[in-house]
Amino acid sequence: MKKLRKKRFILLTILLLIPLIVGAIHSLKPLPKGISMEGAFHDDSQVRFVYDLTYEKNGRVMEQQLYDEAVRIINEAEHTLLIDMFLYNDDYDSSKGEYPTRANDITNTVLQAMKANPALNVTIITDAINNLYGSATPKTFLQLEQAGATVIFTNMKPLQDSNPIYSSIWRTYLQWWPVSQNGFLPNAFNPDGAKSSVGSYLDLLNFKANHRKVVMNEQEALLTSANVTHDGSSNHSNMGFVVTGAILQDLYESEQAVAALSNKQLVEVDWQYPSETSDIKTKLVTEGKIKKTMLALLNGTTQGSDVKIGVFYISDRDIVKAIKAAANRGANVQIIVDPNKDAFGLEKNGIPNRQVAAELVKENVDIRFYDTNGEQYHSKFLYVKSAEQAALIGGSANFTRRNLADYNLESNLYMEMPSSHEFAQQIDRYFSRLWNNEDGQYTVDFEVYEDQALWKKLMYRIQEATGLSTF
């Protein structure tokens, strides 16, 4: 009997040790080539700031520019079109409301462009969430493939694991579970949608994503915080940049690195972008280099610096500490943040933004919550301005560990310019409009969503540290 117990103990120890070893390997392994990229500065970029805003003014008002810019870039593509979008689907609970048919409309726009120009090379890169991790492929992607487009559902396995407690077990024992296209489990995103399989749910729990949001052709690109190909995201407030110049080649190279994760190769591009000297210097930063750039910006602030942030999620501890340090050095820090209460018809508990906001207001940081009503304030940017110089970084990355520590795939644009530049003044006007509720109701005081609950603070800190969260 003792020998049997000893054998069982040894077997159990081995079964526990293997995931620990696997978890360590996949948490510490080097990044694939081209991931976490910091491009060179370019001084030939022409940049336009574009945005969507949903707000109250005698009823709910929506100002939307981003979808139209995406459609224009698709229609103006002559040789190459690349779309890399995290959410590209029409999945949502229709009983909670209805949204524009963005996924279908963008797909039809691409198909029409391909029909009008048979030589157009089209690549669609997206996250595996859109085919339910292999359980069901939406007709939009089937139509695109049938028309000759290359569709890539990003393979995230080569990246490090953001949720190692679970992912170590998944990689050891569960990833071998087959993903069936005849699933019987309910769709986590759409009760009326295609069924999921056990294998797809097991993959979902890794909480890894290609979170990028890019639409580009051989002439210009839209780099944004908006999922312009997702029905349920159509009412969100977002921001983005339309950019030209040599930075397009860096952007395409960074997308080549994403395609390579799935053993795909992007075609060579006959670039047609204009190249004119600009007062705005731009560079591309992806994944962990976004955090490096943000920390350098925040750590470089001094007394009198203006720091303005608009963000959907803020939780990364290094970023939070750098914001507090900037405020304590005398920087004027203002943050507009989503209250984390709305998610496609579902009600959220405010984690992590309300807990971080409660921490920051104690350190001379001014906080306002966006006044959402079913939609989200989904922008993600950091803007720092001194008397002479202004810098802005924005794009797909939330200010969270998952978004900034090389776990998700992210793409941001970094810009430097004189403080007097019209582009900087445009950012000032945009932020002032929201902060001061100019010509509409955009934001509310911190106290409206203040939440000092200790258990929520503890939950946020545990989730941020372990990766056991969706933010």
Sequence and secondary structure as in RCSB ss.txt:
>XXXX:A:sequence
MKKLRKKRFILLTILLLIPLIVGAIHSLKPLPKGISMEGAFHDDSQVRFVYDLTYEKNGRVMEQQLYDEAVRIIN
EAEHTLLIDMFLYNDDYDSSKGEYPTRANDITNTVLQAMKANPALNVTIITDAINNLYGSATPKTFLQLEQAGAT
VIFTNMKPLQDSNPIYSSIWRTYLQWWPVSQNGFLPNAFNPDGAKSSVGSYLDLLNFKANHRKVVMNEQEALLTS
ANVTHDGSSNHSNMGFVVTGAILQDLYESEQAVAALSNKQLVEVDWQYPSETSDIKTKLVTEGKIKKTMLALLNG
TTQGSDVKIGVFYISDRDIVKAIKAAANRGANVQIIVDPNKDAFGLEKNGIPNRQVAAELVKENVDIRFYDTNGE
QYHSKFLYVKSAEQAALIGGSANFTRRNLADYNLESNLYMEMPSSHEFAQQIDRYFSRLWNNEDGQYTVDFEVYE
DQALWKKLMYRIQEATGLSTF
>XXXX:A:secstr
 HHHHHHHHHHHHHHHHHHHHHHHHHHHS   TT S B   BS   EEEEEEEEEESSSEEEE  HHHHHHHHHH
T SSEEEEEES EE  S GGG     HHHHHHHHHHHHHHH TT EEEEEE GGGGGGGT   HHHHHHHHTT E
EEE   TTS  SSHHHHHHIIIIITTS   SS  B  SS TTS  B HHHHHHHTT   B  EEEEESS EEEES
  TEEGGGTTSBEEEEEE STHHHHHHHHHHHHHHHTT               S EEEEEETHHHHHHHHHHHHT
  TT EEEEEES B  HHHHHHHHHHHHTT EEEEEE  S EETTEE   TTHHHHHHHHGGGT EEEEE  SSS
 B  EEEEEE SSEEEEEEES  BSHHHHTTSSB EEEEEEEETTSHHHHHHHHHHHHHHTTTTSB EEEGGGG 
   HHHHHHHHHHHHH  S  
